[in-house]
Amino acid sequence: MMFNTLLYAKKLEEVGVPRNQAEAQVQIIAEIIEGDLATKHDIKDLKDEMQKLEYRLIIKLGALVTAIIASAVVILKIH
């Protein structure tokens, strides 16, 4: 949902808020909203980065498991 700045300003004016104050409030709220909300693009980028991290983790865990198994095999052959 997008923030409709014009509609918000008009509603403020309808209840008696002077136009310059209504516009200032709308500007402040719009800046807060735009600065803190993630866009669909932001979320897609985050998902892509998380997937890359997941693949790296799987590779590292696979290497660790392989090293543990190889160590166990060597230890068992020695004994």
CNS distance restraints for C-alpha pairs under 8 A (distance, minus, plus):
assign (resid   3 and name CA) (resid  30 and name CA) 7.20 0.50 0.50
assign (resid   4 and name CA) (resid   8 and name CA) 6.25 0.50 0.50
assign (resid   5 and name CA) (resid   9 and name CA) 6.13 0.50 0.50
assign (resid   5 and name CA) (resid  26 and name CA) 5.88 0.50 0.50
assign (resid   5 and name CA) (resid  27 and name CA) 7.82 0.50 0.50
assign (resid   5 and name CA) (resid  30 and name CA) 7.22 0.50 0.50
assign (resid   6 and name CA) (resid  10 and name CA) 6.18 0.50 0.50
assign (resid   7 and name CA) (resid  11 and name CA) 6.19 0.50 0.50
assign (resid   8 and name CA) (resid  12 and name CA) 6.30 0.50 0.50
assign (resid   8 and name CA) (resid  26 and name CA) 6.88 0.50 0.50
assign (resid   9 and name CA) (resid  13 and name CA) 6.25 0.50 0.50
assign (resid   9 and name CA) (resid  19 and name CA) 7.63 0.50 0.50
assign (resid   9 and name CA) (resid  22 and name CA) 5.21 0.50 0.50
assign (resid   9 and name CA) (resid  23 and name CA) 6.01 0.50 0.50
assign (resid   9 and name CA) (resid  25 and name CA) 7.97 0.50 0.50
assign (resid   9 and name CA) (resid  26 and name CA) 6.22 0.50 0.50
assign (resid  10 and name CA) (resid  14 and name CA) 6.11 0.50 0.50
assign (resid  10 and name CA) (resid  22 and name CA) 7.89 0.50 0.50
assign (resid  11 and name CA) (resid  15 and name CA) 6.55 0.50 0.50
assign (resid  12 and name CA) (resid  16 and name CA) 6.62 0.50 0.50
assign (resid  12 and name CA) (resid  17 and name CA) 5.37 0.50 0.50
assign (resid  12 and name CA) (resid  22 and name CA) 5.83 0.50 0.50
assign (resid  13 and name CA) (resid  17 and name CA) 4.75 0.50 0.50
assign (resid  13 and name CA) (resid  18 and name CA) 6.04 0.50 0.50
assign (resid  13 and name CA) (resid  19 and name CA) 6.05 0.50 0.50
assign (resid  13 and name CA) (resid  22 and name CA) 6.52 0.50 0.50
assign (resid  17 and name CA) (resid  21 and name CA) 6.51 0.50 0.50
assign (resid  17 and name CA) (resid  22 and name CA) 6.02 0.50 0.50
assign (resid  18 and name CA) (resid  22 and name CA) 6.14 0.50 0.50
assign (resid  19 and name CA) (resid  23 and name CA) 6.08 0.50 0.50
assign (resid  20 and name CA) (resid  24 and name CA) 6.17 0.50 0.50
assign (resid  21 and name CA) (resid  25 and name CA) 6.14 0.50 0.50
assign (resid  22 and name CA) (resid  26 and name CA) 6.16 0.50 0.50
assign (resid  23 and name CA) (resid  27 and name CA) 6.10 0.50 0.50
assign (resid  24 and name CA) (resid  28 and name CA) 6.21 0.50 0.50
assign (resid  25 and name CA) (resid  29 and name CA) 6.15 0.50 0.50
assign (resid  26 and name CA) (resid  30 and name CA) 5.97 0.50 0.50
assign (resid  27 and name CA) (resid  31 and name CA) 6.17 0.50 0.50
assign (resid  28 and name CA) (resid  32 and name CA) 6.31 0.50 0.50
assign (resid  29 and name CA) (resid  33 and name CA) 6.13 0.50 0.50
assign (resid  30 and name CA) (resid  34 and name CA) 5.95 0.50 0.50
assign (resid  31 and name CA) (resid  35 and name CA) 5.93 0.50 0.50
assign (resid  32 and name CA) (resid  36 and name CA) 6.25 0.50 0.50
assign (resid  33 and name CA) (resid  37 and name CA) 5.93 0.50 0.50
assign (resid  38 and name CA) (resid  42 and name CA) 5.65 0.50 0.50
assign (resid  38 and name CA) (resid  43 and name CA) 6.63 0.50 0.50
assign (resid  39 and name CA) (resid  43 and name CA) 6.39 0.50 0.50
assign (resid  40 and name CA) (resid  44 and name CA) 6.16 0.50 0.50
assign (resid  41 and name CA) (resid  45 and name CA) 6.13 0.50 0.50
assign (resid  42 and name CA) (resid  46 and name CA) 6.19 0.50 0.50
assign (resid  43 and name CA) (resid  47 and name CA) 6.14 0.50 0.50
assign (resid  44 and name CA) (resid  48 and name CA) 6.16 0.50 0.50
assign (resid  45 and name CA) (resid  49 and name CA) 6.19 0.50 0.50
assign (resid  46 and name CA) (resid  50 and name CA) 6.09 0.50 0.50
assign (resid  47 and name CA) (resid  51 and name CA) 6.16 0.50 0.50
assign (resid  48 and name CA) (resid  52 and name CA) 6.34 0.50 0.50
assign (resid  49 and name CA) (resid  53 and name CA) 6.25 0.50 0.50
assign (resid  50 and name CA) (resid  54 and name CA) 6.09 0.50 0.50
assign (resid  51 and name CA) (resid  55 and name CA) 6.29 0.50 0.50
assign (resid  52 and name CA) (resid  56 and name CA) 6.31 0.50 0.50
assign (resid  53 and name CA) (resid  57 and name CA) 6.11 0.50 0.50
assign (resid  54 and name CA) (resid  58 and name CA) 6.18 0.50 0.50
assign (resid  55 and name CA) (resid  59 and name CA) 6.24 0.50 0.50
assign (resid  56 and name CA) (resid  60 and name CA) 6.20 0.50 0.50
assign (resid  57 and name CA) (resid  61 and name CA) 6.03 0.50 0.50
assign (resid  58 and name CA) (resid  62 and name CA) 5.98 0.50 0.50
assign (resid  59 and name CA) (resid  63 and name CA) 6.19 0.50 0.50
assign (resid  60 and name CA) (resid  64 and name CA) 6.18 0.50 0.50
assign (resid  61 and name CA) (resid  65 and name CA) 6.12 0.50 0.50
assign (resid  62 and name CA) (resid  66 and name CA) 6.13 0.50 0.50
assign (resid  63 and name CA) (resid  67 and name CA) 6.16 0.50 0.50
assign (resid  64 and name CA) (resid  68 and name CA) 6.21 0.50 0.50
assign (resid  65 and name CA) (resid  69 and name CA) 6.17 0.50 0.50
assign (resid  66 and name CA) (resid  70 and name CA) 6.05 0.50 0.50
assign (resid  67 and name CA) (resid  71 and name CA) 6.03 0.50 0.50
assign (resid  68 and name CA) (resid  72 and name CA) 6.14 0.50 0.50
assign (resid  69 and name CA) (resid  73 and name CA) 6.18 0.50 0.50
assign (resid  70 and name CA) (resid  74 and name CA) 6.27 0.50 0.50
assign (resid  71 and name CA) (resid  75 and name CA) 6.13 0.50 0.50
assign (resid  72 and name CA) (resid  76 and name CA) 6.05 0.50 0.50
assign (resid  73 and name CA) (resid  77 and name CA) 6.17 0.50 0.50
assign (resid  74 and name CA) (resid  78 and name CA) 6.32 0.50 0.50
assign (resid  75 and name CA) (resid  79 and name CA) 6.53 0.50 0.50
